[in-house]
Amino acid sequence: MTRWALGVEYNGAPFSGWQSQVGVVTVQDVVQRALTHVADEPIRVVAAGRTDAGVHALCQVIHFDTTRERRPSAFVHGANSHLSRDVSVLWAQVVAGDFSARFSALGRTYRYVILNRRVRPGLWAARVSFDYRPLDIARMQEAALALLGRHDFTSFRASQCQAKSPVRTVRRLMIERLGPFVIMTVEADAFLHHMVRNIAGVLTAIGAGERPVPWAHEVLVARDRALGGLTATPDGLYFQAVQYPDHYGIPILQDAGPWAGLNP
């Protein structure tokens, strides 16, 4: 039995999230079918994170076990030949038997992309969030400082979140503007359900001048989701990267996405 790790990129718009569900099409379903074709035996994968409907991934990491001997190129190009253009396997490699895409992770990074202009997107529809209000990223970044570190993020979790503890450590929370795009990058040890989208909702309200900068801290310490405002849309959310112990040799994504070449 050999354990493989793969990196997967996908446009989440056509899918009902990552995780397999009855009666709907999910990313996990189509990836497993493609890998089953290549391995010629049933394949079941484990992912680093379970993205919601409409959420994208720049490099979702998965693992699976198989008795078949294959080259890495078979799982990359072979799987891609059985996938739609919305999903692509980026790389594949053999890993140690104790590697888990989910439980070996040291941290995860998400990116939330907002098209900030007066007119709604056409080319970027379903790939970015949209906000016509002029957003002040200096105010957003100042407010974001209150969320750095280890906190109880009850105010930023979905009501249906099943995590046993609401305590998470946010290691990095950066707001930047690239042309018409406002990009929020969040790195943490782990995330709660809708946590990034709820943070985006709070910070955009502050950036638009509808709330004062200290409001982010007030929402955090209240530990009450009802005080946190609207949950931002899934369109602009990207599962960017996962960090693992070095000895596993898992590639770390460097590309910031299709907007990386844009000039401020």
N, C-alpha and C positions, 0 to 999 in steps of 0.2 A: 504494500500500500504506500503510495506517494502522496505527500501533501503539496499542493500548489497554491501560490498567491498570485492574484491578478489585479491589475488596475483597470477600472472601467469608467468611461466618460459617457454621460448621457444628457439628453434634453428631456426633462421630466414632463413637459407639457402634455404629451399624448398618453401619459401613464397615470394610474391611480396609486402612485407612490412606489417605493422600492419593494416592500414586503408582499409576498404571495397572499392573495385573497381570492375567495370563491366568487366567480361571476364577473370579475373585472380583469383588465390587462395590467400587469405590473412589470417593473424592470427585472425583478428577480425571476419571474416566470420566463421571460424571453431569453435571459442570459442562461438559465439552467437548460432550456431546450437546446440552445446553440451548443453549449458545452457537452451535452448528452450526445449530440450528433458526432462531435469530434472524438469523444472518448468511446463511443459505441457501448456505453453502459449508463445507467441513471446517475446523474450528478445533482447533488444538493449543495448549495453554497451558503456560507456564513459571511455577512457583510459587517464592515466597521460601523456603519450607521444606517438607520432606517429612515430614509427621506420620505416626506409627505408627498401627496399628489401635487404635481406642478413644480416640484423642487428639482433642481438640476445637480449634476456632479461633474466636477473637473477631474477628480480622480478618487472614485470610490474604491476601496480596497476590499477584496473578497478572498476567501480561501475555500478549498474543497479537497477531498481525498479521492483517489482513483487507483485502480489496479492496473490500468493501461499505461504502457510506455509511449510517451509522445515527446516531440521536441517543443520548446517554447513557441516557436513560430506556428506550430499546428494549433495551439490554443489561442494565438492572436489572430492570424489570418484565417484559419479554419472557422473559428467562432464568428468572426466578422462576416464571413460569407453567408452565415445563417441569421444575421441580425439586420434589422432595418437601419436606415441611415441615422436614426435618432440615438443609437447606442453603438459604442465602439470599445473593444478591448484594446488597451494601450500597451500593456506588457504582461508577461507571464514568467514566473520563475519557481523552481522547486525551493521549498522552505523546510525548516526543521519541523519535526512532528509535533512539537509543543507550541508552534505558532498558532495564534488565533487572531483573525482580522479584527474581531471585536475586543476580546479580553486582553490581548497583548498591547493594545494601544496606550500610549502615554498621554496623548492629547489629540485634539481634532481642531481643524480650522474651517470656518465658514466665511463666505463672502456674500454681502448683500449689495446689489447694484440697483441704483435708482437713476432713471433718466429724468433730469431736472431741467425742464424747459416748459414753455407755454403750451406746446402742441404735443398730443399723445403720440406714442411710437407707432410706426408702421413696420419698418424693417426689424425692429427689436421687439415687436409684440410677443408676449408670453416668454420673453427671455430676460426682461428687466421689469422692475417696478416703475411706476410713473408718478411723479409729483410735480404739478405745475407751479407750486409755491416756491419762490426763491428761498433756498436753504442756506443758512449761514453755517458753514462747516466749523468755524471757530467756536461758535456756541455749542455745537454738537460735540466737538472734541472735549471742550471743557466739562460738559455734563457727563461725558463718558468716563471721566476719571473716577467718578464716584462708584462705578461698577467694577473697577479693577480689583483684583484680590479675591479672597475667599469669603463668600457671603451666602446667606439664605436667599435664594432667588424665587421664593414663592410668588411674588408679584409678577414674575416674568415667565411663569409656567402655565401651560394650558390647564383648564379645569379637569380634563380627562387624563392628564399626565399620570403615568403609573410608576414613576421613579420612587423608590423607597425614601430617599432623602432629597430635599430641595437645595442642599448645599453644594455649590460648585465653585471652582477657582478659575476666574477669568485672568489669563496671563497677558493678553494683548487685546486692545480695542482701539482701532485706528480708523479715523475718518479722513478721506481725501477726495479731492475733486480732480477729475480728468476730463477736460472739455465739458460736455453737457452731463457727464456722469458723476454722481456722488457715490463713492464706494466705501462700505463699512466692512472691515475685516475683524473677525473675532476669533481668538484662539483660547481654548479652555481645556481643562482636563477631561470634561465631559459636558454634555448639554441636556437640558430638560426639553420636553415637548413644547414646541413653538417659542423657545427661549430667544433665539436670534430674531425672529420676526417681531416678538414683543419688545425687545430692545430697540429694534429699528423703528417701531411705532412711537415709542417714547422719545427717541432722539430726533426724529423728523418733526414732531410737534414742537420740540424746543428749537430746532433749526429754523422752523417757519415763524418763530416768534409768538406762537400761540400759548406757550408755557415758559416759565422762567427756567434758567439753568439749574437751580437747586432742585427742581421737580424730580429729576432722575433719582437723586438721593432720597427724596421724600417717598417716592414710589417703592424704592428698594427696602427701606426700613419699615414700611407699613406692612409688608408681608401679606398683601391683599391684592389679588389679581384684578378685582373690580376697579381699583384705582389706577390701573396701568394703561388705560386708553385702548385704542384699536390695535388689533394684530395686523401687521403689515402683510401684504399679499405674498403668496409663495413664488410668484413669477421671478422676482429678483434674487432669490436665494440659491446659492451654489455651495454644495459640499466640496470644499477645495482640497483638503489634504488631511492625512493622518500621520502622526508621529509614532515611531516604534523604537525600541532599543536597537542600537547600531548593529548588534551582532546578527540580527535577522536579515540585514542588507536590503530592506525595503526602500525602493526609490521614493524620494520626496519631490513632489511637483514644484517646479520653479515658475512656470508660466502663470501669469495672473489672469489669463483668460483672453477672449477676443478683443477686449478693450485695452490690453496692455500697451499697444503701440500708440494710443491716442495721446496727444500733447495737452497739457492743462491750458 
